C-alpha cells in the first residue's frame, strides 16, 4: 500500500501490524494467526486491536477530506483505471482502434463487449499503471485522433442501437503543439456534439480525474456518475493556482474554490449520482469499488433502454442547456 501524506497515522498503525505479523526473535517468539504452540506467543488479539484502530482512523480521516485531499486520492497510483473497470465489468471486450483518418490514440480505449449480458460500446481514458504503460497511454491525455476515434465508436453504436458507457479519468486533453496543429479544440467540440446528438443511451462515470474539455468530450451524457473521491473541474488545482495566484503552491486554496468534489457537483446539478467507494478509497479494495460502480451503471442505464431515441437526445440536450441558467 502506498500512503498519502495525510494518511501518516494510518501508515504507522499498518506498520505496527506488519511488525507483529512478522515478529521473530532469537527465542522463537513469532506471530501465529490465533493458534498457540510451544515456544510461541499468540499476538492475534494485539493485531485485531490494531486493525480495529486502523478502521476507526480510516473512517475518521475519510469522513472529513478536504477538496485537495480528495484530489490526492483521485490521483492515487493504485486507484482502478479505465481498463481495470472494463475488465472487471465487461465480458468479451473487443477493442476497436483508430480514427480512420490519422492514427490510433491509446489514451482512449474503446470497443464492444457485454455488460450484464447486454451488448454495449464502452470507452475509457487510460492513464497506465507503470512508466512503460503511462508512456504508451500518454498519461490518459488524448490527442485529436483519440477524440475522433471516440466519435467514430459513438456513431457505430448509434448505427446498431447499442448503449454507450464512458469512463472518465484524465488530467485533460494533450496540450502539445502537434495536437493543436491537428485540431485539438475542433476534435473536442465535435466529440461533445456527438455525445449530445447520438440516439442511444449514454452513461458516464468519472472514476478518477475529470479534467477540462478532455473529460467533457466523453461526458455529455444522459446520466453522469462520479466516484465518491473523484474530482471533476474545468482546470486542475495547480493550473488554477498558477493563473489566479501566480503560484502552484496555492493549489490547496484553488481546490477549495473550484468546487471539484463529487458532493459539491451533485449539489450544483453537474452530476446525477455519487458512487460510494470502499472505506479508505477505491485504491484499497479496487474490486469492491468496481463492483459498486457496476451496480450504479446498471441502475442508471436500465431506465434509459426503453426510451425513444428522440426523447433520449432531447433530454440530454435540455439537461446541459439548463446548467447555469438563472431563473428570471
N, C-alpha and C positions, 0 to 999 in steps of 0.2 A: 504494500500500500504506500502510495506517495501522499504525504500530508501537506496541506496548505498552511500558510503562515498562521492563520487564526485557529488552526487545529492543534497547536503545540501541546496543550494539556491532554488532549486525546492521544496524541502520539506518545506522550510519556507513559500513559496508562497501558497502551498497547505494547510498549517496550517492556514494561514490567511483566506483562502476561507472557511475552515471548521468553523472557529470562526464566520465569518459573517453569515454563513448559520444557525448556532445555537444560534446566538446572542439573548439574552433575559435579560433585566434588570428589576428592580422592577417597572419601569414606563410603562411596556408593550411594550417596543421597541423590535421588532424582525423582522426577515427576512421574506418577502413574495416573492414568485417567480414571481415578476412582478406586483402584484396586491396591490394597496394601500387601506388601510381601516382605520377607525377611531382609533387613538392611536397607529398606526403602521407606520414604516418608510420603504420605498421601497429601498432596498440595491442591487437590481438586477443589476444595472449599475456598481456598485463597484465590484460585483462578476464577471461580464462579463469582466471588465478590467483586473482583476487579472488572470482570466482564459486565457486571451489573452497573458498576460505576461508569464504564465506557458508554453504555446505553443511555444512562441519565445525562452524561456530559454531551453526547451527540444530540439528544433531544433538546437540551437547553441551548446549545450553540446554534443548531439549525432552525430553532423557532424564532430567532431574532437576527437573522443575517441581514447585513446592510446591502444596498444595491451593489457596492463594489465587491463585497464578499461573494454575492451571487454571481458576479461576473467571473470571479476566480473559479467558482465551482463549474460554471458553464464551460470554461476553458480547460478543465482538468484533463490531463493527458490520457487517463484511463476511462474517461466517460465514453459510453457507447456512441459510435459514429454511424453515418448513414448505412454503410454496408453491414455493420453489426445488426442494425434494426431490420434491414431487408432479409438477411439470412435467418434472423430469429422469427420473422413473421410471415415471410413469403415463400411458398413452396414452388419448386420447379422454375426458379427465376432464370430467365433467359435474357442476358444483356443485349442491348441494341446500341450500336456505336455510330458515331459520325454525324455531321450536319449535312452531308451530301453536297457541300459547297467548298469547304476548305480543309477541315481536319477533324480528328477525334479529340475531344477535351475530356480528360479523365477527372477533372474537378467535379463534374456532374456525371453520375452514373444513372442509368435508367434501363428499363426493359419490362417485359411481360412476365407475369407469374400468377400464382393463385393465393389469394388471401382469404382464409376461412372458406376455402372451396370455391371462391368466386374469382374469375379472371379479372386482373387489374393491371393498369400501367403504373409502375412505381418509379419515381425519380428521387435522387438524393444528392446533396452536396457530400463529398467525401474528403476529409482532411488528411487521412493517412495516420498510421499509428507510430511508425519509427521514421528515421531520417530518409531511408530509401522510398518508402511509400508516401511520405509527405511531399517529397520532391516529385514523385510520379503524379500525384494528385494536385500538385501546386498549392498545397495547404488549403484546399477547398475553395480557392479563389478562381472562378471561371472566367474564361476569355469569351469573346463574341461567339465563337463556334460552339461553346458549351450551351449558351442560351439558345442558339439556333438549333442545336440538337434537341433541347427541351421542347422547342416549338414543334419540331418535326414529330416527336413522340406524342405530344398532346393532340396534334391533328390526326395522327394514326389511331389513337384511342378513340377520338371522336368518330372517325370513319367506321369503326367496328362496334361502337356503342359500349366501350369499356370504361369503367370509372378510373379516375386518376388520383393517385396518392403521392404527395410530395413531402420530402423530409428536408428541412432547412437547417443547415449548420455551416455558416460561413462568416468570416470577418467582413466580407464584402467582395464585390467583383474585382478582378485583377486590374490594377491601375497602371500597368506598363504601357510604354509608348506603342508597342506593336498592337496591343489590344485597342488602343484609341485609333490607330491607323485603320484597323479593320472594322470600326464602327461599334465600339462597346456600348455607347449610350443608345444607339438605334436598336441594337440587339436586345438590350434590356427592355426598352419600351415595347418592342414587338412581342417579347415574352409576356409582359404584363397584359398587353392587348389580347393575346391568345388565351391567357388564363380567364379573362373576363368574357371571352367570346365563345369558348367551346360549349357544346350542348350535352355534356355528360357531367356527372357528379365530380367535384374536385374537393378533396380534403387535404389540408396541410397540417403538418406538425413541426413546430420549432423545437428541435431536440437539443440544441446547444446554443450557439450564437446565431442571431438573425441580424446581419449587418447590412444596412442601407439597401440600395437598389439591387445589389447582388442577392439579397434574400427575397425581397418583394416580387422579383421576377418569377419566382415559383410559388408565391404565397397569396395571390389574389384569388382566394378560394371561397367556396360556399361555407365551409367551416374551417376555422383556424384554431388549432390546438397548440398548447405550449407546455413543455415540461415545467414543473414547479420551480426549478432553479435555473431555467434557461433565461436568456436575455434577448431582446428584440428592439432595435433602435435605428434611427436614421444615420448614426455615426457611432464609432467606438468611443468609450470614455476618454481614451488617450487623444483621439483626434479632436474631440470636442474641447478638451482642456487646452490643446495646442492652439485652437482658434480663439477661444474666449479669454484664456488666461496666459497665453503665450508660454505655457509650460506644461509638460506632460505630468509633472508632479501633482497637478490639480485633478488627476483622473478620478480620485475618490469623490471629490466635490461634483465633478461632471456627471458621474454615475447617478448621484442623487438627483441632479437637475433633469436628467434625460427621461426619468420615469420608465426605465427599461425592463423592470421586472414583470413577471407573469401576473402578479397580483395587481400592480398598477395598470397594466394594459387591459386586464379584464374589466376593471372599473371604468376605464376610458372607452370600452367597447371596441378596441382594436382587435382583440381575440375573443373567441367564443367559449373556451373552456381551458381550465388548468388541469394537467395530468399529474397526479401525485407521484413523487419519487420515493424510493425506499429511504429509511432513516439514514442520514449521512450522505445522501446524494446518489445519483444513478451510478456513479463510478464504483460504489461499494458493492452493490449487487446488481450488475447490469441485466442479468436475465429477468429479475423481478421487475426492473424498470421497463424493459422491452415488453414484458407481458402486460403491464399496466397500460402502456401505450397502445398495444393491440386491442385491448378491450375498449379504450376510448375511441379509437379509429372506427371500430365496428359500430359502436353506439351512435356515432355521428354520421357514418356513411349510410347505414341501413335506411333511415327515413328519406334519404335523397334518391334512392334507387327507383322508387315508384313515381317520381315527379316527372312531368313532361319536360322535354328538352328546352322549350322556350321559357318555361317557368324557372328552371334551374339558372339559365343565363340571366333572366331579368332580376331574379332575387340576388344573384351575385353582384350584378352591376349596381342595383339600388343600395345594397349593403355598403359598398365602398364609396358611393356618391354621398351617402348620408354622414360619413365620418367627418367630424369637424364642423358640421352645419350648425349654425346658430339660429335658434328659434326667433321668429320676429316678435 
